[in-house]
């Protein structure tokens, strides 16, 4: 996995969770959002456990993005 591929993948996944919130609404999207958050955390641990590949805390990034999208 390259830095570019990981960044693109994670940004795409995070964009998907934002769309789910906007399309389904917060109440209906919560279960899907939790699964996406879990997946992002799993992927981060697998591909970038030490944070050296991207230097991004994806868990924090997705948490902040969810809060912004919730409004």
Beta strands, then each sheet from edge to edge (+ up, - down):
end
